Amino acid sequence: MMAGRIPTDDGDLKRLCVFGGGSVPDLTARVCDRLGVKVGDAVIDAFPDGETTIKLEDDVRGRDCFIVQSTCPPVNDNLMELLIFIDSLRRASADRITAVIPYFGYARQDRKSEGRTPITAKLVANMIASAGADRVLAMDLHADQIQGFFDIPVDHLTAAPVLCRHFRELNLNNIALVSPDVGNIKTANKFAAQLGGELAVIDKRRTAGDTATAVNIIGDVKGKTVCIFDDMITTAGTATEAARLVREHGAGEVCLGATHAVFTGPAFDRLRKAELKHLVVTDTIAVTEEAKRRLGNLTILSVSDLIAEAIRRIHHHESISALFKEYSENTQRG
């Protein structure tokens, strides 16, 4: 996708309105700059007891409104802010409300893994629809089936084209694409199709509720530059275990790419000890200054162009699927 603003006529600018929550203000600003519109004016405040209140300063009556908000940590605060924003837009007579959720929290709880547990991904989907959202634009959901939890249209983006373009520019040689677990094979295969190289899969055994150990690898990584891709890095346990195992099997340099930089608990220490050649994430979650300081090999890519183009296409009732076909073709040519 070309840099610069997306062509938008004056009539469109008057109808299109993009607001940003408090979780990813820099990403919202970049999206709006790409679209050639200003960030919608709203005051986000809190009562003394901690309740969130939002006052829209722009007139949104009859307008096509988008609210950009990742439900990242603090998850409950950011989720509640998104719901209140949607309710504010609905009560202000917005024509259509699209919740743009670069990172969708509660996505891990997408099924009943044992008795007497919730399916909070469905619960949150219901809450967003009940608040008044007409559609959702999300990126790299933890599980594709979460799209079906919504009773409103969902456009599901992926950061794979952005990550692929960057890794192609690194000019890595003798690549092996490694899936850190069996559930990620489909994603690894997509990256292998874009970047070339062989595909390998790690057999991961869960030894406790919060502990998993990589015990075997299916495929050849000896002497290869290994690239591991995942949708998110939280505690970094899965990714760093995978890095350890491929090194034991003779891999050379190890690179890690992920869409969502959640970075909680022991993530920083684990990632530093993993001695990764390249660590690449996107800005679906605002990366802290601490993360930038502690992870010297960290590269942050922006998905603002992708989200902005998706917003433009939704606004004009154009195909989102065609966007990824174009991105894929551009990546392969690049």
C-alpha positions as CSV (number, residue, x, y, z in Angstrom):
1,M,0.0,0.0,0.0
2,M,1.3,3.4,-0.9
3,A,2.2,6.0,1.7
4,G,0.3,9.2,2.0
5,R,-3.3,10.0,2.5
6,I,-6.2,8.0,1.1
7,P,-8.1,10.0,-1.5
8,T,-11.4,11.1,0.1
9,D,-13.8,13.7,-1.2
10,D,-15.2,16.5,0.9
11,G,-18.7,14.9,1.1
12,D,-17.0,11.8,2.6
13,L,-15.1,13.8,5.1
14,K,-18.3,15.4,6.4
15,R,-19.9,12.0,7.0
16,L,-16.9,10.1,8.2
17,C,-16.0,10.4,11.9
18,V,-13.2,8.5,13.7
19,F,-12.9,8.6,17.5
20,G,-10.1,7.1,19.7
21,G,-10.3,5.6,23.1
22,G,-7.6,5.9,25.6
23,S,-5.8,2.6,24.9
24,V,-4.1,3.3,21.5
25,P,-4.1,7.1,20.9
26,D,-1.0,7.1,18.7
27,L,-2.5,4.4,16.4
28,T,-5.7,6.4,16.2
29,A,-3.8,9.5,15.2
30,R,-1.9,7.7,12.5
31,V,-5.1,6.2,11.1
32,C,-6.8,9.6,11.0
33,D,-3.7,11.2,9.4
34,R,-3.9,8.4,6.7
35,L,-7.5,9.1,6.1
36,G,-7.1,12.9,6.1
37,V,-9.5,13.5,8.9
38,K,-9.1,14.8,12.4
39,V,-9.5,12.6,15.5
40,G,-13.0,13.1,16.8
41,D,-13.2,15.4,19.7
42,A,-14.4,13.7,23.0
43,V,-13.6,14.2,26.6
44,I,-12.9,10.9,28.6
45,D,-13.0,11.5,32.3
46,A,-13.7,9.6,35.5
47,F,-15.9,10.3,38.6
48,P,-14.2,10.2,42.0
49,D,-15.4,6.6,42.5
50,G,-13.7,5.5,39.3
51,E,-16.7,5.4,36.9
52,T,-15.9,6.4,33.4
53,T,-17.8,9.2,31.6
54,I,-17.5,10.3,28.0
55,K,-18.7,13.6,26.5
56,L,-18.7,13.9,22.7
57,E,-17.7,17.4,21.6
58,D,-18.4,16.7,17.9
59,D,-21.8,16.5,16.3
60,V,-22.3,12.9,15.1
61,R,-25.9,12.9,14.1
62,G,-26.3,11.0,10.8
63,R,-22.6,10.3,10.5
64,D,-20.6,7.1,9.9
65,C,-18.7,6.7,13.1
66,F,-15.7,4.6,14.0
67,I,-14.3,4.2,17.5
68,V,-10.7,2.8,17.7
69,Q,-10.1,1.0,21.0
70,S,-8.0,-2.0,21.9
71,T,-9.3,-4.0,24.9
72,C,-5.7,-4.6,26.2
73,P,-4.5,-4.3,29.8
74,P,-6.1,-2.9,31.9
75,V,-8.7,-5.0,30.0
76,N,-11.8,-4.3,32.0
77,D,-11.2,-0.5,32.0
78,N,-10.6,-0.4,28.3
79,L,-13.6,-2.6,27.5
80,M,-15.9,-0.5,29.6
81,E,-14.6,2.6,27.9
82,L,-15.4,1.1,24.5
83,L,-18.9,0.2,25.6
84,I,-19.5,3.7,27.0
85,F,-18.2,5.3,23.8
86,I,-20.5,3.2,21.7
87,D,-23.5,4.1,23.9
88,S,-22.6,7.8,23.7
89,L,-22.5,7.6,19.9
90,R,-25.8,5.7,19.7
91,R,-27.6,8.2,22.0
92,A,-26.1,11.1,19.9
93,S,-27.9,9.6,16.8
94,A,-24.9,8.4,14.8
95,D,-26.0,6.8,11.6
96,R,-23.7,3.8,11.9
97,I,-21.2,2.8,14.6
98,T,-18.2,0.5,13.9
99,A,-16.1,-0.7,16.8
100,V,-12.5,-0.9,15.6
101,I,-10.8,-3.3,18.0
102,P,-7.1,-3.8,17.0
103,Y,-6.7,-6.2,19.9
104,F,-9.7,-8.1,21.3
105,G,-9.3,-9.0,24.9
106,Y,-11.0,-12.1,26.5
107,A,-10.4,-13.9,23.2
108,R,-8.7,-16.9,24.9
109,Q,-11.9,-17.9,26.7
110,D,-13.6,-19.0,23.5
111,R,-14.9,-22.4,24.7
112,K,-15.6,-24.4,27.8
113,S,-12.3,-26.2,28.5
114,E,-13.7,-27.7,31.6
115,G,-17.0,-27.7,33.6
116,R,-18.5,-24.6,35.2
117,T,-16.4,-22.0,33.3
118,P,-17.6,-19.1,31.2
119,I,-17.2,-18.4,27.5
120,T,-16.2,-14.7,27.9
121,A,-15.4,-14.1,24.2
122,K,-19.1,-14.6,23.5
123,L,-20.1,-12.6,26.5
124,V,-18.0,-9.6,25.4
125,A,-19.3,-10.0,21.8
126,N,-22.9,-9.7,23.2
127,M,-22.0,-6.7,25.2
128,I,-20.5,-4.8,22.2
129,A,-23.6,-5.5,20.1
130,S,-26.0,-4.6,23.0
131,A,-24.2,-1.3,23.6
132,G,-25.2,-0.3,20.0
133,A,-22.3,-1.2,17.7
134,D,-23.5,-2.0,14.1
135,R,-20.3,-3.8,13.1
136,V,-16.8,-4.7,14.3
137,L,-13.4,-4.4,12.7
138,A,-10.9,-6.6,14.5
139,M,-7.3,-7.7,13.8
140,D,-5.9,-11.2,14.3
141,L,-8.4,-12.6,16.7
142,H,-7.0,-15.4,18.9
143,A,-9.4,-17.8,17.2
144,D,-11.2,-17.3,13.9
145,Q,-14.5,-18.7,15.3
146,I,-14.9,-15.7,17.5
147,Q,-16.2,-13.9,14.4
148,G,-19.3,-16.1,14.8
149,F,-19.8,-15.1,18.4
150,F,-21.0,-11.7,17.1
151,D,-24.6,-11.2,15.9
152,I,-23.4,-8.2,13.9
153,P,-21.0,-8.1,10.9
154,V,-17.3,-8.6,11.6
155,D,-14.4,-7.7,9.3
156,H,-11.4,-9.7,10.4
157,L,-8.0,-8.2,9.4
158,T,-4.6,-9.8,9.7
159,A,-1.3,-8.1,10.2
160,A,0.4,-10.9,8.2
161,P,1.0,-8.7,5.1
162,V,2.7,-6.0,7.3
163,L,4.9,-8.6,9.1
164,C,5.7,-10.4,5.8
165,R,6.8,-7.2,4.1
166,H,9.2,-6.4,7.0
167,F,10.7,-9.8,7.1
168,R,11.2,-9.8,3.3
169,E,13.1,-6.6,3.7
170,L,15.5,-8.3,6.2
171,N,16.7,-10.5,3.3
172,L,16.9,-13.6,5.5
173,N,18.5,-16.7,4.0
174,N,17.7,-20.4,4.3
175,I,14.5,-19.8,6.2
176,A,12.4,-22.3,8.1
177,L,8.9,-21.2,9.3
178,V,8.1,-22.9,12.7
179,S,4.7,-23.1,14.2
180,P,5.1,-22.9,18.0
181,D,2.2,-25.3,18.5
182,V,-0.2,-27.5,16.5
183,G,-3.0,-24.9,16.7
184,N,-0.8,-22.4,14.9
185,I,0.0,-24.5,11.8
186,K,-2.5,-22.6,9.6
187,T,-0.9,-19.3,10.4
188,A,2.7,-20.6,9.9
189,N,1.7,-22.0,6.5
190,K,0.4,-18.6,5.4
191,F,3.7,-17.0,6.3
192,A,5.6,-19.8,4.6
193,A,3.6,-19.2,1.4
194,Q,4.6,-15.5,1.5
195,L,8.2,-15.8,2.6
196,G,9.2,-19.2,1.2
197,G,11.1,-21.7,3.2
198,E,10.3,-25.0,4.8
199,L,7.6,-25.5,7.5
200,A,8.2,-27.2,10.8
201,V,5.8,-27.8,13.8
202,I,6.6,-28.0,17.5
203,D,4.9,-30.6,19.7
204,K,4.0,-28.8,22.9
205,R,2.8,-30.6,26.0
206,R,1.0,-28.8,28.8
207,T,2.4,-29.9,32.1
208,A,0.3,-27.6,34.3
209,G,-2.4,-25.0,33.9
210,D,0.0,-22.2,33.1
211,T,3.1,-24.2,32.0
212,A,3.8,-25.8,28.6
213,T,6.9,-27.5,27.5
214,A,8.1,-27.9,23.9
215,V,9.2,-31.6,23.6
216,N,9.7,-32.4,20.0
217,I,9.9,-30.8,16.5
218,I,8.5,-32.1,13.3
219,G,10.6,-30.9,10.4
220,D,14.2,-29.9,9.7
221,V,15.6,-26.7,11.2
222,K,19.3,-27.6,11.3
223,G,21.4,-24.7,10.1
224,K,18.4,-22.6,9.1
225,T,17.2,-19.2,10.1
226,V,14.0,-19.9,12.0
227,C,11.1,-17.5,11.9
228,I,8.3,-18.0,14.5
229,F,5.0,-16.2,14.1
230,D,2.2,-16.0,16.6
231,D,-0.9,-13.8,17.1
232,M,0.3,-12.5,20.5
233,I,3.1,-12.5,23.0
234,T,1.8,-12.5,26.6
235,T,4.2,-14.1,29.0
236,A,6.3,-15.3,26.0
237,G,6.4,-18.8,27.4
238,T,5.3,-20.6,24.2
239,A,7.6,-18.5,21.9
240,T,10.7,-18.8,24.0
241,E,10.2,-22.5,24.6
242,A,10.0,-22.9,20.8
243,A,13.2,-20.9,20.4
244,R,15.0,-23.1,22.9
245,L,13.9,-26.3,21.1
246,V,14.9,-25.2,17.6
247,R,18.3,-24.3,18.9
248,E,18.7,-27.7,20.4
249,H,17.9,-29.1,17.0
250,G,20.7,-27.1,15.3
251,A,18.9,-23.9,14.2
252,G,21.0,-20.8,13.5
253,E,19.4,-17.4,14.1
254,V,15.9,-17.3,15.6
255,C,13.4,-14.5,14.8
256,L,10.0,-13.9,16.4
257,G,7.1,-11.9,15.0
258,A,3.7,-11.3,16.6
259,T,0.8,-9.0,16.0
260,H,-0.1,-8.2,19.7
261,A,2.6,-7.2,22.2
262,V,0.7,-7.9,25.4
263,F,4.0,-8.4,27.4
264,T,2.9,-9.4,30.9
265,G,4.6,-11.2,33.8
266,P,8.0,-12.7,33.0
267,A,7.8,-11.7,29.2
268,F,10.7,-9.3,29.2
269,D,13.1,-11.6,31.1
270,R,12.2,-14.6,28.9
271,L,12.6,-12.6,25.6
272,R,16.0,-11.3,26.6
273,K,17.2,-14.7,27.6
274,A,15.9,-16.2,24.3
275,E,18.6,-14.2,22.4
276,L,16.4,-13.5,19.4
277,K,18.0,-12.0,16.3
278,H,14.8,-10.0,15.5
279,L,11.7,-9.4,17.7
280,V,8.9,-7.8,15.7
281,V,5.5,-6.7,16.9
282,T,2.8,-4.2,15.7
283,D,1.1,-1.2,17.4
284,T,-2.3,-2.8,18.0
285,I,-1.3,-2.4,21.6
286,A,0.7,0.7,22.8
287,V,4.2,-0.6,23.6
288,T,5.5,0.9,26.8
289,E,8.8,2.8,27.2
290,E,9.9,0.1,29.6
291,A,9.4,-2.5,26.8
292,K,11.4,-0.5,24.4
293,R,14.2,0.0,26.9
294,R,14.4,-3.6,28.1
295,L,14.1,-5.2,24.7
296,G,16.9,-3.7,22.6
297,N,16.1,-5.8,19.5
298,L,12.4,-4.8,19.4
299,T,10.9,-3.5,16.2
300,I,7.4,-2.0,16.2
301,L,5.5,-1.9,12.9
302,S,2.3,0.1,12.4
303,V,-0.9,-1.3,11.1
304,S,-2.4,2.1,10.7
305,D,-2.4,2.0,6.9
306,L,-4.2,-1.3,6.9
307,I,-6.8,-0.2,9.4
308,A,-7.3,3.2,7.6
309,E,-7.8,1.5,4.2
310,A,-10.3,-1.0,5.8
311,I,-12.2,2.0,7.3
312,R,-12.3,3.7,4.0
313,R,-13.6,0.5,2.3
314,I,-16.3,0.0,5.0
315,H,-17.3,3.6,4.6
316,H,-17.7,3.1,0.9
317,H,-19.2,-0.4,1.1
318,E,-16.3,-1.9,-0.7
319,S,-14.7,-5.4,-0.3
320,I,-12.3,-6.0,2.5
321,S,-11.3,-9.4,1.0
322,A,-10.0,-7.5,-2.0
323,L,-7.8,-5.4,0.2
324,F,-5.9,-8.5,1.4
325,K,-5.5,-9.8,-2.2
326,E,-3.9,-6.5,-3.2
327,Y,-1.7,-6.5,-0.1
328,S,-0.6,-10.1,-0.7
329,E,0.3,-9.3,-4.3
330,N,2.2,-6.2,-3.3
331,T,4.1,-8.2,-0.6
332,Q,5.1,-10.9,-3.1
333,R,6.3,-8.3,-5.6
334,G,8.2,-6.4,-2.9
